[in-house]
Protein backbone atom coordinates (compact mmCIF):
# COMPACT_ATOMS: atom_id res chain seq x y z
CA UNK A 1 0.00 0.00 0.00
CA UNK A 2 1.51 3.29 -1.06
CA UNK A 3 1.03 6.83 0.05
CA UNK A 4 1.24 10.24 -1.52
CA UNK A 5 4.44 12.13 -0.82
CA UNK A 6 4.92 15.84 -0.36
CA UNK A 7 5.95 16.62 -3.95
CA UNK A 8 3.97 19.57 -5.33
CA UNK A 9 1.07 19.11 -7.69
CA UNK A 10 1.91 19.58 -11.41
CA UNK A 11 5.61 19.84 -10.57
CA UNK A 12 6.51 17.47 -13.41
CA UNK A 13 5.30 17.69 -16.98
CA UNK A 14 5.27 15.08 -19.70
CA UNK A 15 6.19 15.32 -23.37
CA UNK A 16 4.63 18.16 -25.39
CA UNK A 17 1.52 17.45 -27.47
CA UNK A 18 1.61 18.73 -31.06
CA UNK A 19 -1.42 18.16 -33.28
CA UNK A 20 -2.27 19.99 -36.51
CA UNK A 21 -5.40 19.12 -38.51
CA UNK A 22 -6.42 20.36 -41.96
CA UNK A 23 -9.74 20.40 -43.81
CA UNK A 24 -10.46 21.53 -47.37
CA UNK A 25 -13.92 21.96 -48.87
CA UNK A 26 -14.98 22.69 -52.44
CA UNK A 27 -18.58 23.25 -53.54
CA UNK A 28 -19.48 22.98 -57.24
CA UNK A 29 -22.92 24.12 -58.38
CA UNK A 30 -23.85 22.48 -61.70
CA UNK A 31 -27.57 23.26 -61.87
CA UNK A 32 -29.84 25.83 -60.28
CA UNK A 33 -30.65 23.56 -57.32
CA UNK A 34 -27.94 20.87 -57.50
CA UNK A 35 -24.55 21.10 -55.77
CA UNK A 36 -21.71 18.66 -55.19
CA UNK A 37 -19.39 19.16 -52.22
CA UNK A 38 -15.97 17.53 -52.00
CA UNK A 39 -14.25 17.51 -48.62
CA UNK A 40 -10.77 16.31 -47.66
CA UNK A 41 -9.65 16.11 -44.03
CA UNK A 42 -6.18 15.26 -42.74
CA UNK A 43 -5.59 14.59 -39.06
CA UNK A 44 -2.05 14.94 -37.64
CA UNK A 45 -0.77 16.51 -40.87
CA UNK A 46 2.90 16.49 -39.83
CA UNK A 47 2.65 12.85 -38.63
CA UNK A 48 4.33 13.97 -35.41
CA UNK A 49 4.62 11.27 -32.71
CA UNK A 50 3.01 12.38 -29.44
CA UNK A 51 4.38 10.22 -26.68
CA UNK A 52 2.42 9.28 -23.57
CA UNK A 53 3.40 9.82 -19.97
CA UNK A 54 6.14 7.70 -18.42
CA UNK A 55 5.21 4.85 -16.08
CA UNK A 56 4.58 6.31 -12.63
CA UNK A 57 4.46 3.47 -10.15
CA UNK A 58 7.87 2.52 -8.73
CA UNK A 59 6.64 -0.73 -7.23
CA UNK A 60 4.25 -3.22 -8.81
CA UNK A 61 0.93 -3.99 -7.17
CA UNK A 62 1.33 -7.65 -6.20
CA UNK A 63 -0.98 -10.08 -4.47
CA UNK A 64 0.90 -9.53 -1.22
CA UNK A 65 1.26 -5.90 -0.17
CA UNK A 66 4.80 -4.73 0.47
CA UNK A 67 6.64 -7.36 -1.58
CA UNK A 68 8.92 -4.66 -3.05
CA UNK A 69 8.99 -5.85 -6.67
CA UNK A 70 10.08 -3.00 -8.94
CA UNK A 71 7.81 -2.08 -11.82
CA UNK A 72 9.79 -2.75 -15.06
CA UNK A 73 8.11 0.14 -16.91
CA UNK A 74 8.80 2.77 -14.25
CA UNK A 75 10.01 5.97 -15.93
CA UNK A 76 9.67 4.54 -19.44
CA UNK A 77 7.37 5.83 -22.16
CA UNK A 78 5.58 2.82 -23.63
CA UNK A 79 2.68 4.40 -25.54
CA UNK A 80 1.57 7.30 -27.71
CA UNK A 81 -1.28 9.73 -26.99
CA UNK A 82 -2.52 10.29 -30.54
CA UNK A 83 -2.75 8.25 -33.73
CA UNK A 84 -0.60 8.58 -36.82
CA UNK A 85 -1.67 10.63 -39.86
CA UNK A 86 -5.21 9.87 -41.06
CA UNK A 87 -6.83 11.08 -44.29
CA UNK A 88 -10.52 10.97 -45.12
CA UNK A 89 -12.46 12.09 -48.18
CA UNK A 90 -16.13 12.92 -48.40
CA UNK A 91 -18.57 13.65 -51.22
CA UNK A 92 -22.01 15.17 -50.75
CA UNK A 93 -24.74 15.68 -53.37
CA UNK A 94 -27.25 18.41 -52.46
CA UNK A 95 -30.51 18.70 -54.38
C-alpha positions as CSV (number, residue, x, y, z in Angstrom):
1,X,0.0,0.0,0.0
2,X,1.5,3.3,-1.1
3,X,1.0,6.8,0.1
4,X,1.2,10.2,-1.5
5,X,4.4,12.1,-0.8
6,X,4.9,15.8,-0.4
7,X,6.0,16.6,-4.0
8,X,4.0,19.6,-5.3
9,X,1.1,19.1,-7.7
10,X,1.9,19.6,-11.4
11,X,5.6,19.8,-10.6
12,X,6.5,17.5,-13.4
13,X,5.3,17.7,-17.0
14,X,5.3,15.1,-19.7
15,X,6.2,15.3,-23.4
16,X,4.6,18.2,-25.4
17,X,1.5,17.5,-27.5
18,X,1.6,18.7,-31.1
19,X,-1.4,18.2,-33.3
20,X,-2.3,20.0,-36.5
21,X,-5.4,19.1,-38.5
22,X,-6.4,20.4,-42.0
23,X,-9.7,20.4,-43.8
24,X,-10.5,21.5,-47.4
25,X,-13.9,22.0,-48.9
26,X,-15.0,22.7,-52.4
27,X,-18.6,23.2,-53.5
28,X,-19.5,23.0,-57.2
29,X,-22.9,24.1,-58.4
30,X,-23.9,22.5,-61.7
31,X,-27.6,23.3,-61.9
32,X,-29.8,25.8,-60.3
33,X,-30.6,23.6,-57.3
34,X,-27.9,20.9,-57.5
35,X,-24.6,21.1,-55.8
36,X,-21.7,18.7,-55.2
37,X,-19.4,19.2,-52.2
38,X,-16.0,17.5,-52.0
39,X,-14.3,17.5,-48.6
40,X,-10.8,16.3,-47.7
41,X,-9.7,16.1,-44.0
42,X,-6.2,15.3,-42.7
43,X,-5.6,14.6,-39.1
44,X,-2.0,14.9,-37.6
45,X,-0.8,16.5,-40.9
46,X,2.9,16.5,-39.8
47,X,2.7,12.9,-38.6
48,X,4.3,14.0,-35.4
49,X,4.6,11.3,-32.7
50,X,3.0,12.4,-29.4
51,X,4.4,10.2,-26.7
52,X,2.4,9.3,-23.6
53,X,3.4,9.8,-20.0
54,X,6.1,7.7,-18.4
55,X,5.2,4.9,-16.1
56,X,4.6,6.3,-12.6
57,X,4.5,3.5,-10.1
58,X,7.9,2.5,-8.7
59,X,6.6,-0.7,-7.2
60,X,4.2,-3.2,-8.8
61,X,0.9,-4.0,-7.2
62,X,1.3,-7.6,-6.2
63,X,-1.0,-10.1,-4.5
64,X,0.9,-9.5,-1.2
65,X,1.3,-5.9,-0.2
66,X,4.8,-4.7,0.5
67,X,6.6,-7.4,-1.6
68,X,8.9,-4.7,-3.1
69,X,9.0,-5.8,-6.7
70,X,10.1,-3.0,-8.9
71,X,7.8,-2.1,-11.8
72,X,9.8,-2.8,-15.1
73,X,8.1,0.1,-16.9
74,X,8.8,2.8,-14.2
75,X,10.0,6.0,-15.9
76,X,9.7,4.5,-19.4
77,X,7.4,5.8,-22.2
78,X,5.6,2.8,-23.6
79,X,2.7,4.4,-25.5
80,X,1.6,7.3,-27.7
81,X,-1.3,9.7,-27.0
82,X,-2.5,10.3,-30.5
83,X,-2.7,8.3,-33.7
84,X,-0.6,8.6,-36.8
85,X,-1.7,10.6,-39.9
86,X,-5.2,9.9,-41.1
87,X,-6.8,11.1,-44.3
88,X,-10.5,11.0,-45.1
89,X,-12.5,12.1,-48.2
90,X,-16.1,12.9,-48.4
91,X,-18.6,13.7,-51.2
92,X,-22.0,15.2,-50.8
93,X,-24.7,15.7,-53.4
94,X,-27.2,18.4,-52.5
95,X,-30.5,18.7,-54.4
